[in-house]
């Protein structure tokens, strides 16, 4: 085996060992459970668009959708993007993005209700 192939194999083995020592990933069943919860939350979101199903006031629909948006964002980031196991700086970045998205959403919601 030439030295380049040996260096590559050694680098891959070292990276695998470092990753394996770092943390345990969720099992396949945990990923399936999370996906089922996300599907359930999406079903609730879609259900808010059918007025014949509910007689909720408009503000409660916005509250439900905002809450579900936050929960789904956290679940996807925490498990599927592995923020649970990564540096806290990544978590802070995603939380900042979430807060910024919520602020923009609320500003647009207020602006459309005031000027619409």
C-alpha positions, -999 to 999 in steps of 0.1 A, spaced: 0 0 0 14 34 -9 20 61 18 -9 83 5 -34 55 9 -20 47 44 -22 83 55 -58 85 43 -67 52 60 -50 64 92 -68 98 91 -102 81 86 -95 57 114 -85 85 138 -115 106 128 -138 76 134 -122 69 168 -125 105 179 -161 106 168 -169 73 184 -155 85 217 -173 118 217 -210 107 222 -237 82 214 -261 89 186 -298 82 190 -308 48 179 -328 43 147 -360 38 167 -354 72 184 -351 89 150 -384 72 140 -402 84 171 -389 119 165 -401 118 129 -435 106 140 -438 134 165 -428 159 137 -454 144 114 -480 147 142 -472 184 147 -473 190 110 -508 173 109 -519 198 136 -505 227 116 -523 216 84 -555 212 105 -554 248 115 -561 258 78 -595 241 77 -620 264 93 -647 238 91 -628 217 117 -625 244 143 -640 276 154 -609 291 170 -602 328 170 -575 340 147 -551 349 175 -551 314 188 -542 300 154 -512 323 153 -502 312 188 -506 275 179 -486 278 147 -459 298 164 -456 273 192 -454 244 168 -428 262 147 -406 266 177 -410 230 189 -403 216 155 -373 238 150 -358 227 183 -365 190 176 -349 191 142 -319 211 154 -314 191 186 -316 156 172 -313 156 134 -286 183 133 -269 168 164 -268 201 183 -274 180 214 -238 167 210 -220 197 194 -205 228 208 -227 253 226 -217 279 201 -237 261 174 -267 260 198 -264 297 205 -263 304 167 -294 284 161 -313 300 190 -303 334 177 -317 325 143 -349 312 159 -354 344 179 -347 365 148 -372 345 128 -398 349 156 -392 386 158 -396 391 120 -427 369 120 -443 389 148 -434 422 132 -449 412 99 -480 398 116 -485 431 135 -478 451 104 -503 432 83 -530 434 110 -524 471 115 -521 482 79 -540 454 62 
